Amino acid sequence: MADHDAAVADLWDAHMRAAFPNRLRGAEVAAVEMVILDADVVGCVSAWLRNGGNIDGPHCGHLASCEEQLIRVIPELNGGEAAYYQRLLDMTALVLESLQNPRSG
């Protein structure tokens, strides 16, 4: 799991350094508000990081919904916009995978 946690941490660091795509401020893509989608994923992933790789059921369900939205919107984006949201999808998938396969301790 250390490699898994490191992958999420690396993606998180890159995302925190990335600028939000200007064109998507206040925009909807495939009926998804892009700023809200970003904020929702960031909130869930930051909770997962703060809680040592765990989030509660409502956060987990919300993150799964965000994953579905990301899968829907990414094909509609270009270049840097797609890369920005792909990073969110990669983090989301890793966090959800970790919750389905919890650490044994």
Disulfide bonds with the S-S distance in Angstrom:
none
